[in-house]
Amino acid sequence: MNIQHGYISATMPDGTRETYRVAGNVQRGFIRVEKDGRYGFLNSKDEVIGEVKYDELEYFESHFAMARLGSKWAFIDETGKEICPFIYDESEPFFEGFAPVKRNGKWCFLKADGTELFEPRYDKLEFFQNGFAPVLLGKYWGFVNTLGEEIVKAEYDEVYRFIDEYAQVKLSGKWCYVSNKGKRVGKPIYDSLGIFSEGFGEVSYGGKKAYINEEGEEICSFIYEAVEPFRNGYGCVKRNGVWGFINRSGKEIIECQFEYAWSMLNGFAIFVEGEKYGFVSETVKIIKAQYDSLKSYKANGGYACGLRNQKWRFIDREGNELEEEYDEVRELTSDFVLVRMGTKYGLVNPMGGQICAPEYDTEKEVEAFVVRLVKAK
């Protein structure tokens, strides 16, 4: 774009040239321009798209830009085409294929083809996320899906967005979950909620925490000060100031005993005792706290590396250590782990099996070796 002193010469649709004042930065290949109080866009070839005629013009978001003529709003696409008439009192940008628009005092969603998802009827809308949008009718909230169906009736005082299949909703000062099918999960009796993960939701009541399942049943008593999301089939819980683990039945399979613990990840639940780290395996085997640091990785079903006496060793999911010791380990991809012994670098697989011995002088040489291996496959 040939911008000089804040102005740019543009090619008009009929081939003639016109000079405009630049009214913004280049964004996504377009620049906003103005002349005589009217706005439009130029593309990267300094060509006018559509017309320079709008009283107000926002930049493109999700391939559409909001434009105002007089007191009404509409949208144009990246060719300059107006996708809908100028009939809206307010509008918001497109997101996930829909834009909130207000007409005659009520809100609805506009689709990418310029048609309305439903007749304007709500007092407020929020953006779609994961296929669902919160909607306000009067003073109550619900949810609509991308078909325009009110899958959760507008009857709640407050709602949080869907995360995976569940959303948190508040009714008469108490909370419960609703599913993306519109089914209420549990009764609205809880003081607060947490994440719903692997079929279990975190619930709080009377200052204590527990879990409920997808049927709304409490799987354990309210005896915990804190709970973490279920991971790999286990929940991490805190009771009397120390941490342990429960299973899907709500049974405390690892009694609360650790100073701190994290949810199971990649087959390992890391815990702290003193200044050392240990872990619980997926088969509920406790590997005592003996490491200065622990890392777990997802590849090959999960593996870990433990640092002890300034040396790293690979550990399988039963807590067995491989013999080789390294000064440094770093996962390059799901198939390759860079290792260093002294000043030399090598390559192992995610279970510690050696692919090439530590014989390279730099990390870049090992990374180049990985590239050759991948290309050879």
C-alpha positions in Angstrom: 0.0 0.0 0.0 1.4 3.3 -1.1 0.6 5.6 1.8 2.0 9.1 1.7 1.5 11.8 4.4 -1.5 10.0 5.7 -3.2 9.7 2.3 -3.5 6.9 -0.2 -4.5 6.8 -3.9 -7.0 4.0 -4.6 -8.3 2.3 -7.7 -12.1 2.7 -8.1 -14.3 -0.1 -9.5 -14.5 1.8 -12.9 -10.7 2.0 -13.1 -10.3 5.7 -12.1 -8.1 6.9 -9.2 -9.3 8.6 -6.0 -7.3 9.9 -3.1 -8.5 9.1 0.5 -7.3 9.9 4.0 -6.1 6.8 5.9 -8.3 6.2 8.9 -6.6 3.3 10.6 -3.9 0.7 10.4 -3.7 -2.2 8.0 -5.5 -5.2 9.5 -6.0 -8.6 7.8 -5.0 -7.1 4.5 -7.5 -4.2 4.6 -7.1 -0.5 5.5 -9.9 1.9 6.4 -10.1 5.1 4.5 -12.2 8.3 4.8 -13.4 11.1 2.5 -15.9 13.8 3.3 -16.9 12.1 6.5 -17.6 8.8 4.8 -15.7 5.5 5.4 -14.8 2.5 3.4 -12.0 -0.2 2.9 -9.1 -0.7 0.5 -7.6 -4.1 -0.1 -3.9 -4.9 -0.4 -3.9 -3.9 -4.0 -5.2 -0.4 -3.1 -8.6 -1.2 -4.6 -11.8 0.1 -3.1 -14.0 -2.8 -2.0 -17.7 -1.9 -2.1 -18.2 1.8 -1.5 -16.8 4.6 0.6 -20.1 5.7 2.0 -20.5 4.6 5.7 -20.9 7.0 8.7 -19.0 4.5 10.8 -17.1 1.4 9.9 -15.4 -1.2 12.2 -12.6 -3.5 11.1 -13.2 -7.1 9.9 -13.6 -9.8 12.5 -14.4 -13.3 11.3 -14.6 -12.0 7.7 -17.3 -9.4 8.4 -17.2 -5.7 9.4 -19.9 -3.7 11.2 -21.0 -0.7 9.2 -23.4 2.2 10.1 -25.5 4.3 7.9 -27.4 7.0 9.7 -28.5 5.4 13.0 -28.7 1.8 11.7 -26.1 -1.0 11.5 -25.4 -3.8 9.1 -22.5 -5.9 8.0 -20.3 -6.1 4.9 -18.1 -9.0 3.8 -14.6 -8.9 2.5 -15.8 -8.2 -1.0 -17.7 -5.2 0.1 -21.1 -6.8 -0.2 -23.7 -5.8 2.4 -25.0 -9.1 3.7 -28.1 -7.7 5.4 -30.2 -4.5 5.4 -29.4 -1.5 7.7 -32.1 -2.2 10.2 -30.2 -2.8 13.5 -30.0 -0.4 16.4 -26.9 -2.1 17.8 -24.6 -4.9 16.8 -21.6 -6.9 18.0 -18.9 -8.6 15.9 -19.3 -12.1 14.5 -17.9 -14.9 16.6 -18.2 -18.6 15.9 -20.5 -17.9 12.9 -23.0 -15.5 14.6 -23.3 -11.9 15.5 -25.6 -10.4 18.2 -27.9 -7.7 16.7 -30.6 -5.6 18.3 -33.8 -4.6 16.5 -36.9 -2.9 17.9 -35.4 -3.1 21.4 -34.8 -6.9 21.4 -31.7 -9.0 20.5 -31.2 -12.0 18.2 -28.3 -13.5 16.3 -27.4 -12.8 12.7 -26.0 -15.7 10.6 -23.2 -15.4 8.1 -25.7 -15.5 5.2 -27.4 -12.3 6.6 -30.5 -14.0 7.9 -31.6 -14.0 11.5 -31.3 -17.2 13.6 -34.7 -16.4 15.2 -36.9 -13.3 15.7 -35.5 -10.8 18.1 -36.9 -11.6 21.5 -34.1 -11.5 24.1 -33.1 -8.5 26.3 -29.4 -9.5 26.2 -27.2 -12.0 24.4 -23.6 -13.2 24.9 -21.4 -14.7 22.3 -21.6 -18.4 21.2 -18.9 -20.6 22.6 -18.7 -24.3 22.1 -22.1 -24.2 20.3 -24.1 -22.4 23.0 -24.9 -18.8 23.9 -26.3 -17.4 27.2 -29.5 -15.4 26.6 -31.4 -13.1 29.0 -35.2 -12.9 28.9 -36.6 -10.4 31.4 -34.3 -11.0 34.4 -33.6 -14.7 33.8 -30.9 -16.5 31.9 -30.9 -19.5 29.7 -29.0 -20.9 26.7 -29.7 -21.3 23.0 -27.9 -23.6 20.5 -26.8 -22.8 17.0 -30.2 -23.9 15.7 -31.8 -21.2 17.7 -33.4 -23.6 20.1 -33.7 -22.6 23.8 -32.1 -25.8 25.1 -31.9 -24.4 28.6 -35.0 -22.5 29.7 -34.5 -18.9 30.7 -35.2 -19.3 34.4 -31.9 -18.8 36.1 -30.5 -15.8 38.0 -27.0 -16.4 36.7 -25.2 -18.8 34.3 -21.7 -19.6 33.4 -20.7 -20.8 29.9 -20.6 -24.5 28.9 -17.3 -26.3 29.5 -17.5 -29.5 27.5 -21.0 -30.8 28.2 -22.0 -28.9 31.3 -22.7 -25.4 32.4 -23.2 -23.9 35.9 -26.5 -22.2 36.7 -27.8 -20.3 39.7 -31.4 -20.5 40.9 -32.7 -18.7 44.1 -29.1 -18.2 45.3 -28.0 -21.8 44.9 -26.1 -23.6 42.1 -26.4 -26.7 40.0 -25.3 -28.0 36.6 -27.2 -28.3 33.4 -26.2 -30.5 30.5 -26.0 -29.5 26.8 -29.2 -31.5 26.4 -31.0 -29.1 28.8 -31.2 -31.6 31.6 -30.6 -30.3 35.1 -27.8 -32.3 36.9 -28.5 -32.4 40.6 -30.7 -30.0 42.6 -29.9 -26.2 42.9 -28.7 -26.6 46.5 -25.0 -25.9 46.3 -23.1 -22.8 47.4 -20.6 -23.0 44.5 -19.5 -25.4 41.8 -16.2 -26.3 40.1 -15.2 -28.0 36.9 -17.2 -31.0 35.6 -14.5 -33.5 34.4 -14.6 -37.2 33.4 -18.3 -37.4 34.5 -17.9 -35.8 37.9 -18.6 -32.2 39.1 -17.0 -30.4 42.1 -19.7 -29.1 44.5 -19.5 -27.0 47.7 -22.0 -27.0 50.6 -21.6 -25.5 54.0 -17.9 -24.8 53.6 -17.0 -28.4 52.5 -16.6 -30.0 49.1 -17.6 -33.2 47.4 -18.3 -34.6 43.9 -21.5 -35.4 42.1 -21.9 -37.7 39.1 -23.8 -37.2 35.8 -27.0 -38.4 37.5 -26.6 -35.7 40.1 -25.8 -38.2 42.9 -23.2 -37.3 45.5 -20.5 -39.9 45.4 -18.8 -38.9 48.7 -19.6 -37.0 51.9 -18.9 -33.3 52.3 -15.7 -33.8 54.3 -13.1 -32.2 52.1 -11.6 -28.7 52.3 -10.6 -28.8 48.6 -11.1 -31.1 45.6 -9.4 -31.1 42.2 -10.9 -32.1 38.8 -11.0 -35.9 38.1 -8.1 -37.0 35.9 -7.4 -40.5 34.7 -10.2 -41.8 36.8 -9.2 -40.3 40.2 -10.1 -37.2 42.2 -7.5 -35.4 44.2 -8.9 -34.3 47.6 -7.8 -32.5 50.8 -9.0 -33.5 54.2 -7.6 -32.2 57.5 -4.9 -30.2 55.7 -3.4 -33.1 53.8 -4.1 -34.6 50.3 -5.1 -38.0 49.0 -7.2 -39.6 46.1 -10.6 -41.0 45.6 -11.9 -43.2 42.8 -15.1 -43.0 40.7 -17.1 -44.7 43.5 -16.1 -42.1 46.0 -13.8 -44.4 47.9 -10.6 -42.8 49.3 -8.2 -45.3 47.7 -5.1 -43.3 48.8 -5.7 -41.9 52.3 -5.2 -38.2 52.7 -1.5 -38.0 53.8 0.5 -35.7 51.4 1.5 -32.1 52.1 0.3 -31.3 48.6 -0.8 -33.3 45.5 -1.9 -32.6 42.0 -4.5 -34.3 39.8 -3.3 -37.3 38.0 -1.9 -36.5 34.6 -0.4 -38.9 32.0 -0.7 -41.7 34.5 1.1 -39.9 37.3 -0.2 -38.0 40.3 2.7 -36.0 41.7 2.8 -35.2 45.4 5.1 -33.3 47.8 6.6 -34.3 51.1 9.0 -31.9 52.6 11.2 -30.7 49.7 10.9 -34.0 47.8 8.5 -35.2 45.1 6.9 -38.6 44.7 4.0 -39.9 42.7 1.0 -42.2 42.7 0.8 -44.5 39.7 -2.4 -45.2 37.8 -2.5 -48.6 39.5 -2.5 -46.8 42.8 1.1 -47.6 43.7 2.8 -45.0 45.8 6.4 -44.1 44.7 8.0 -42.5 47.7 9.0 -38.8 47.7 12.7 -39.0 46.7 13.0 -36.7 43.7 14.1 -33.0 43.6 11.9 -32.5 40.5 9.4 -34.6 38.5 8.1 -34.2 35.0 5.3 -36.3 33.4 4.6 -36.6 29.7 1.7 -37.8 27.6 3.5 -39.8 24.9 3.3 -43.6 24.7 0.6 -43.7 27.3 2.5 -41.6 29.8 6.0 -41.6 31.3 7.9 -39.5 33.8 11.4 -38.2 34.4 12.8 -37.8 37.9 15.7 -35.7 39.1 17.7 -37.1 42.0 21.3 -36.2 42.9 21.4 -33.8 39.9 20.7 -36.6 37.5 17.6 -37.4 35.5 16.2 -40.9 35.0 13.2 -42.2 33.1 10.4 -43.8 35.1 7.7 -46.1 33.9 4.1 -46.0 35.2 4.9 -48.6 37.8 7.7 -46.5 39.3 10.6 -48.5 37.8 13.6 -46.4 36.8 15.8 -47.0 33.8 19.5 -47.3 34.5 20.8 -44.5 32.2 21.3 -41.1 33.9 21.2 -37.7 32.1 22.1 -34.2 33.0 19.2 -32.8 31.0 16.0 -34.1 29.4 13.6 -32.2 27.1 10.7 -33.6 25.1 11.0 -32.5 21.4 8.0 -34.3 20.0 5.7 -37.1 21.2 8.2 -39.6 19.7 11.6 -38.0 20.6 13.2 -36.8 23.8 16.5 -34.8 23.7 19.0 -35.8 26.4 22.4 -34.5 27.5 25.2 -36.3 29.2 28.0 -33.9 30.1 28.5 -31.7 27.0 27.1 -34.2 24.5 23.5 -34.5 23.3 21.6 -37.6 22.2 18.1 -38.8 21.5 15.8 -41.3 23.2 12.2 -42.5 22.8 9.6 -41.6 25.4 10.3 -44.7 27.4 14.0 -43.9 27.6 15.1 -46.3 24.8 18.2 -44.9 23.1 17.8 -43.8 19.5 21.2 -42.3 19.2 23.9 -42.1 21.9 24.9 -38.7 23.3 27.5 -37.8 20.7 26.4 -34.5 19.3 27.9 -31.2 20.4 24.7 -29.1 20.1 21.0 -29.4 20.4 20.5 -28.1 16.9 22.4 -31.2 15.5 20.0 -33.5 17.3 17.0 -31.6 16.1 18.4 -31.9 12.5 18.8 -35.6 13.1 15.1 -35.8 14.1 14.1 -34.0 10.9 16.0 -36.6 8.9 14.4 -39.5 10.8 10.9 -38.1 10.3 11.5 -37.5 6.5 12.8 -41.1 6.2 9.6 -42.6 7.6 
